[in-house]
Amino acid sequence: RTAPALFLGMVFATLASPAALTRDPFGTERYVPAAPGVRWQSPDALPQVPPAPTSPLPVGDRPLSLPELTEFALQNNPRTRQAWFAARAAAAGVGIERADDLPQITADIFGQRSETGSQTGNQNPWLTRYGPALTLTYLLFDFGAGDSRVRAAEYQALAAVLTQNRVLQEVVFQVEQAYYRTLGFEALVRSNELFLKSVSTSLDATQRRREGGLATAADVYRAETQVAQAQLNLTRSKGELEKARGALASAIGLPVNATLRVQTFEGEPRIREITESINDIMDRAKVSRPDLIAAEAQARSARAQADAAARSGLPTVSVTAASGRTFYRDDRPFTDTNSVLLSLSIPLFTGFNRTYTVRQAEARAGQAEASRDTLFRQSELEVWQSYYDVQTAADGVSTTAVQLRAAQQTAEATLARYQGGFGSLLDLITAQVDESNARVQRIQSYLDWFTAVARLNLSIGASDSGPYSDWTR
């Protein structure tokens, strides 16, 4: 009987000593470095990050179209799974709150062996007892606090599923951006190859004129400089193309080094004019953007949570019923225990906990409403900017067409004159650079057009059947 007391005394004496403060009985020091400037080394093997799951492409080596890439991305991009699981978790939250509408039933099975002493000093013998028990608890009335919590959870679920819809739209936009950048850099590589071929032809012509005494060594060096610059531009554009391909593979949920071929446009894309007014488009965004509606649902959820917090200080009425049977190891008969309890709980003072809980909930509701209003203004700005980006890009496509045609004719004429012994190398180089720049601007104008239309669809919150979705297909 004295051994437990002796052991506890030794434990208290050990813990009370100053040296006990420096001990580390659980070895927690291994989770931190020895000093602030020392890099931490794990004493154990670190967990290995598994590769992200993905599915193989549904086709062989044939080039993939934008709709095929988009469909594959919606199934394999990790962001879609992340948003889907978040929506499922929020939906389960509704069930958690609604569970309070049903009675809570608990079954217990106990076993006890005890020895006690009586008040007279006599020692009672050891007693062994066991048996089952069943308890039912049901909240009858809480002045609407539970209903407010359910309403808040329902708005949270609505916000989560709308956020998932927005994530799907963002993934589609991400794929479209990467796809058009890939096509743009492919065209830029071809343009730089043409430019390299053109300046190489100029270098050959300059060398022949140098041999004939019609050009100087400086002209040859200048032509060689243009060839070197063209080779550098080609190398850079190829590097950017590989980066764009990696971004496209990542957007659709594949490793960045995956082999991916995409379909190019047959002929020049058709540029269309937006016939709707900017006000009509902005009105559509107010009712079709999932993230904006989700922000409203978040605000309503926060307001319902504030209402639930305010009602938590009101009385609650509950009923508890319990039934149990106790058996004994000796010859005693079993005994039954049954009870029904109706209780009224009235919170009187919680150390101002409820006061600050309500204040916090009200502040969070105001914060959610302000976040909704901020997103609303941001969505208006996005629609406004995207609308005029599309208009500007459309004008840029028509302008660069004229510019490229004129630059090509000038370069051809200048090269013919130079090869015929007329004109200067500087005029030829200028014409070739102008042609190359016009071709690059032509490519950029198409990239601006497709990107602007895709961004306009995203800013409106348009689905696959939106008003401008087929403009980029």
Buried (B, 14 or more C-beta within 10 A) or exposed (E): EEEEEEEEEEEEEEEEEEEEEEEEEEEEEEEEEEEEEEEEEEEEEEEEEEEEEBEEBEEEEEEBBBEBBBBBBBEBBEBBBEBBEBBBEBBEBBEEBBEBEEEEEEEEEEEEEEEEEEEEEEEEEEBEBBBEBBBBBBBEEBBBBBBBBBBBBBBBBBBBBBBBBBBBBBBBBBBBBBBBBBBBBBBBBBBBBBBBEBBBBBBEBBBEBBEEEEBEEEBBEBBBEBBEBBBEBBEEBBEBBEBBBBBBBBBBBBEEEBEBEBBEEEEEBEBEEBEEEEEEBBEBBBEBBBBBBBBBBBBBBBBBBBBBBBBBBBEBBBBBBBBBBBBBEEEEEEEEEEEEEEEEEEEEEEEEEBEEBBEEBBEBBBEBBEBBEEBBEEBBEBBBBBBEBBBBBBEBBEEBBEBBEEBBEBBEEBBEBBBEEEBEBEBBBBBBBBBBBBBBBBBBBBBBBBBBBBBBBBBBBBBBEBBBBEBBE
